[in-house]
Amino acid sequence: MATLSVAGRFALASPLGLPLGIQLYSVRDQMAEDLDGALAAISAAGYTEVESAALPKKSAKEIRAALDKAGLHCVSAHHPFGDLHARFDEIVAYDKELGVHFIICSSPGRRTPSSTPAEGPTLDDWHYNAEQFNVMGEKTAASGIRFGYHNHTGEFALTDGKTPYLELLQLTDPKKVTFELDCGWAMVAGKNPVEIMKDHPHRISMLHVKDFKLGPDHVPGAHDVKVTELGKGTIDYHPIFAQAAKTQQIKHAFVEQESFDMPWKESLKVDAEYLRTFRK
């Protein structure tokens, strides 16, 4: 617990007993303009853990130095399937230098290139992903890193009579592959994170925490939703966190603010304050 009391500034943020974390995709534009400034703003808002994505094209040493300067720990990293498939060893080495404990696949691949890429993956493609995740998970474990998968909405769209997310859960080896549940996108897809966690205990290690304004006419899976800050949309995280505490062993929970409904520095603080309301 000593590692969680960073100068005593920002105590535990939720009933899960976790420090404040944020996905760096939230500040992708700001990092591109001023990496140090973006990371300093994250730290000032109270976050101590980050998950990498959309990093500026710098060496791992440079990124690690910038994170250290801001007092931030990079505990997880996102990569699309295509990059992992093409540059797996390079990515693992880079992320290990950042200090991550998790490498997360952030989008699925295909067994064979599609002639109509706008169409979603087939059921066979999802089975291929499960196969590859087992292989990747075994490889990352050799480097002391856990491998996992992060959902959007497509994983819940019925495909050849099956739900891809459930197929991934069934076909991946729990010893090799974990899951990072994006609660916001699950809700957009019409799925309740509480039920997912209740039905699949101990498969989820991390959460993405975000909010949307989901109108009464929202069609599950449709992206006609407005991103907003935590506590200002439709999603109530009280039952979600409560269920996570019952049936999962959540290691990290990351705010992901995909776009801002207010000035970005203020947005980071609003999200952090929302999570602090869950503090024990």
C-alpha positions as CSV (number, residue, x, y, z in Angstrom):
1,M,0.0,0.0,0.0
2,A,3.0,2.3,0.5
3,T,3.3,2.7,-3.3
4,L,-0.2,4.0,-3.5
5,S,0.4,7.0,-1.3
6,V,2.3,9.3,-3.7
7,A,3.3,12.1,-1.2
8,G,-0.1,11.6,0.3
9,R,-1.6,13.9,-2.3
10,F,-4.3,11.8,-4.0
11,A,-5.4,8.9,-1.9
12,L,-7.2,5.8,-3.2
13,A,-9.8,6.7,-5.8
14,S,-12.5,4.1,-5.7
15,P,-14.0,1.2,-3.8
16,L,-11.5,-1.0,-5.7
17,G,-8.6,0.5,-3.8
18,L,-6.8,1.8,-6.9
19,P,-4.8,5.0,-7.6
20,L,-6.2,7.3,-10.3
21,G,-5.4,6.2,-13.8
22,I,-5.9,7.6,-17.3
23,Q,-5.6,6.4,-20.9
24,L,-3.1,8.6,-22.7
25,Y,-5.3,8.5,-25.8
26,S,-7.3,11.1,-23.9
27,V,-4.6,13.7,-24.5
28,R,-3.3,12.4,-27.8
29,D,-3.5,15.9,-29.5
30,Q,-2.0,17.6,-26.5
31,M,0.9,15.1,-26.3
32,A,1.7,15.7,-30.0
33,E,2.0,19.4,-29.3
34,D,3.7,19.4,-25.9
35,L,4.4,16.0,-24.3
36,D,5.8,17.4,-21.0
37,G,2.9,19.8,-20.7
38,A,0.3,17.2,-21.3
39,L,1.8,14.8,-18.8
40,A,2.2,17.6,-16.2
41,A,-1.5,18.5,-16.6
42,I,-2.4,14.8,-16.0
43,S,-0.3,14.7,-12.8
44,A,-1.7,18.0,-11.6
45,A,-5.2,16.6,-11.9
46,G,-4.3,13.8,-9.6
47,Y,-3.5,10.9,-11.8
48,T,-0.6,8.7,-11.0
49,E,-1.0,5.8,-13.4
50,V,-1.3,5.9,-17.2
51,E,-2.0,3.5,-20.0
52,S,-0.1,4.4,-23.2
53,A,-1.6,4.9,-26.6
54,A,-1.0,7.4,-29.4
55,L,2.4,8.2,-28.0
56,P,4.6,10.7,-29.9
57,K,7.3,9.0,-32.0
58,K,10.0,9.0,-29.5
59,S,12.2,6.3,-28.0
60,A,11.1,4.4,-25.0
61,K,13.9,6.1,-23.0
62,E,12.6,9.5,-23.9
63,I,9.0,8.6,-23.1
64,R,10.0,7.0,-19.8
65,A,12.0,10.1,-18.9
66,A,9.0,12.3,-19.6
67,L,6.7,10.1,-17.5
68,D,9.3,10.0,-14.6
69,K,9.5,13.8,-14.7
70,A,5.7,14.1,-14.3
71,G,5.6,11.5,-11.6
72,L,3.6,9.1,-13.7
73,H,3.8,5.3,-13.9
74,C,3.0,3.6,-17.3
75,V,1.4,0.3,-16.2
76,S,-0.3,-0.8,-19.4
77,A,0.0,-0.2,-23.2
78,H,-2.5,-0.4,-26.1
79,H,-1.6,-1.7,-29.5
80,P,-3.8,-2.6,-32.5
81,F,-3.6,-6.2,-33.7
82,G,-1.9,-5.3,-36.9
83,D,1.0,-3.7,-35.1
84,L,1.3,-6.6,-32.7
85,H,1.3,-9.1,-35.5
86,A,3.9,-7.3,-37.5
87,R,6.3,-6.0,-34.7
88,F,5.6,-8.1,-31.7
89,D,9.1,-8.5,-30.2
90,E,9.9,-4.8,-30.9
91,I,6.7,-3.7,-29.1
92,V,7.3,-6.0,-26.1
93,A,10.9,-4.6,-25.7
94,Y,9.6,-1.0,-26.0
95,D,6.8,-1.5,-23.5
96,K,9.0,-3.3,-21.1
97,E,11.4,-0.3,-21.0
98,L,8.4,1.9,-20.2
99,G,7.7,-0.4,-17.2
100,V,4.3,-1.8,-18.2
101,H,2.7,-4.8,-16.6
102,F,0.1,-5.3,-19.3
103,I,0.1,-5.2,-23.1
104,I,-3.4,-4.8,-24.4
105,C,-4.6,-5.5,-28.0
106,S,-7.0,-2.6,-28.7
107,S,-8.6,-3.8,-32.0
108,P,-9.0,-7.2,-33.7
109,G,-7.3,-8.6,-36.7
110,R,-8.4,-10.9,-39.6
111,R,-7.3,-14.3,-40.6
112,T,-7.3,-13.1,-44.3
113,P,-7.5,-9.6,-45.6
114,S,-11.1,-8.6,-46.4
115,S,-12.1,-7.4,-49.8
116,T,-14.7,-5.2,-48.0
117,P,-12.8,-3.9,-45.0
118,A,-15.8,-1.8,-43.9
119,E,-17.5,-5.0,-42.9
120,G,-16.8,-6.3,-39.4
121,P,-14.7,-9.4,-38.7
122,T,-16.3,-12.8,-39.4
123,L,-16.8,-15.4,-36.8
124,D,-13.8,-17.2,-38.1
125,D,-11.8,-13.9,-37.8
126,W,-12.8,-13.8,-34.1
127,H,-11.7,-17.4,-33.6
128,Y,-8.4,-16.5,-35.3
129,N,-8.0,-13.6,-32.8
130,A,-8.5,-15.9,-29.9
131,E,-5.9,-18.3,-31.3
132,Q,-3.4,-15.5,-31.7
133,F,-4.1,-14.0,-28.3
134,N,-3.2,-17.3,-26.7
135,V,0.1,-17.3,-28.5
136,M,0.8,-13.7,-27.7
137,G,-0.1,-14.2,-24.1
138,E,2.3,-17.0,-23.7
139,K,5.1,-14.9,-25.3
140,T,4.5,-11.8,-23.1
141,A,4.4,-13.9,-20.0
142,A,8.0,-14.9,-20.7
143,S,8.8,-11.2,-20.3
144,G,6.8,-10.8,-17.1
145,I,4.0,-9.0,-18.9
146,R,0.3,-9.9,-19.0
147,F,-1.5,-9.9,-22.3
148,G,-5.1,-8.8,-22.7
149,Y,-7.9,-7.6,-25.0
150,H,-9.9,-4.3,-25.0
151,N,-13.4,-4.1,-26.4
152,H,-15.3,-1.5,-28.3
153,T,-18.8,-2.3,-29.6
154,G,-18.2,-4.7,-32.4
155,E,-17.4,-7.5,-30.0
156,F,-21.0,-7.6,-28.9
157,A,-22.6,-7.5,-32.4
158,L,-24.2,-10.9,-33.2
159,T,-22.0,-12.6,-35.8
160,D,-23.1,-15.8,-37.4
161,G,-25.3,-16.4,-34.4
162,K,-22.5,-15.9,-31.9
163,T,-21.4,-13.0,-29.7
164,P,-17.7,-12.4,-30.4
165,Y,-16.9,-11.2,-26.9
166,L,-18.3,-14.5,-25.5
167,E,-16.3,-16.4,-28.1
168,L,-13.1,-14.7,-27.0
169,L,-13.8,-15.4,-23.4
170,Q,-14.5,-19.1,-24.1
171,L,-11.6,-19.7,-26.5
172,T,-8.8,-17.9,-24.7
173,D,-6.8,-19.5,-21.9
174,P,-7.3,-17.5,-18.7
175,K,-3.7,-18.2,-17.8
176,K,-2.5,-16.5,-20.9
177,V,-5.2,-13.8,-21.8
178,T,-7.0,-11.4,-19.6
179,F,-9.6,-8.7,-20.5
180,E,-9.8,-5.0,-20.1
181,L,-13.5,-4.1,-20.0
182,D,-14.4,-0.8,-21.6
183,C,-17.6,-0.2,-19.6
184,G,-18.6,2.8,-21.7
185,W,-18.5,1.1,-25.1
186,A,-20.2,-2.0,-23.6
187,M,-23.1,0.2,-22.5
188,V,-23.2,1.8,-26.0
189,A,-23.4,-1.8,-27.4
190,G,-26.4,-2.4,-25.1
191,K,-24.5,-4.7,-22.7
192,N,-24.4,-4.1,-19.0
193,P,-20.8,-4.4,-17.5
194,V,-22.4,-5.6,-14.3
195,E,-23.8,-8.7,-16.0
196,I,-20.6,-9.3,-18.0
197,M,-18.6,-9.4,-14.8
198,K,-21.2,-11.4,-12.9
199,D,-21.2,-14.1,-15.6
200,H,-17.4,-14.2,-16.1
201,P,-15.7,-14.0,-12.7
202,H,-11.9,-13.4,-12.6
203,R,-11.5,-12.8,-16.3
204,I,-11.2,-9.0,-16.2
205,S,-8.1,-7.3,-14.8
206,M,-8.7,-3.7,-15.9
207,L,-11.5,-1.3,-16.6
208,H,-12.0,1.7,-18.9
209,V,-14.2,4.3,-17.3
210,K,-15.9,6.8,-19.6
211,D,-19.3,8.4,-19.9
212,F,-21.8,9.0,-22.7
213,K,-25.1,10.7,-23.1
214,L,-27.3,7.8,-24.2
215,G,-30.7,9.0,-25.3
216,P,-33.9,7.0,-24.8
217,D,-34.0,6.2,-28.6
218,H,-30.4,4.9,-28.7
219,V,-30.0,1.8,-30.8
220,P,-27.5,-0.6,-29.2
221,G,-24.3,-0.6,-31.1
222,A,-25.0,2.7,-32.9
223,H,-22.4,5.4,-32.4
224,D,-24.8,8.3,-32.4
225,V,-23.8,9.1,-28.8
226,K,-22.2,12.1,-27.2
227,V,-19.1,11.7,-25.2
228,T,-19.1,13.7,-22.0
229,E,-17.2,13.8,-18.7
230,L,-17.8,11.3,-15.9
231,G,-20.9,11.9,-13.9
232,K,-22.4,14.1,-16.6
233,G,-23.8,11.4,-18.8
234,T,-26.0,8.3,-18.5
235,I,-23.6,5.7,-17.0
236,D,-23.8,5.1,-13.3
237,Y,-20.5,3.5,-12.1
238,H,-21.7,2.7,-8.6
239,P,-23.1,-0.8,-9.5
240,I,-20.2,-1.4,-11.9
241,F,-17.5,-0.8,-9.3
242,A,-19.5,-2.8,-6.7
243,Q,-19.8,-5.8,-9.0
244,A,-16.1,-5.5,-10.0
245,A,-15.2,-5.7,-6.3
246,K,-17.3,-8.9,-5.9
247,T,-16.3,-11.0,-8.9
248,Q,-13.1,-9.6,-10.4
249,Q,-9.5,-8.7,-9.3
250,I,-9.2,-5.4,-10.9
251,K,-5.6,-4.2,-11.1
252,H,-6.1,-0.8,-12.8
253,A,-9.0,1.4,-13.9
254,F,-8.4,4.1,-16.5
255,V,-10.4,7.2,-17.3
256,E,-10.6,7.5,-21.1
257,Q,-11.9,10.9,-22.3
258,E,-12.2,10.3,-26.0
259,S,-13.2,13.9,-26.6
260,F,-13.8,16.9,-24.3
261,D,-17.1,18.5,-23.5
262,M,-15.2,21.4,-21.8
263,P,-11.6,22.7,-21.7
264,W,-9.4,19.7,-21.6
265,K,-7.5,20.5,-18.3
266,E,-10.8,21.1,-16.6
267,S,-12.1,17.8,-18.0
268,L,-9.3,15.9,-16.5
269,K,-10.0,17.3,-13.1
270,V,-13.8,16.7,-13.4
271,D,-13.1,13.0,-14.2
272,A,-10.7,12.7,-11.3
273,E,-13.1,14.3,-8.9
274,Y,-15.9,11.9,-10.0
275,L,-13.7,8.9,-9.2
276,R,-12.7,10.4,-5.8
277,T,-16.3,10.3,-4.8
278,F,-15.9,6.5,-4.6
279,R,-13.1,6.7,-2.2
280,K,-13.6,4.5,0.9
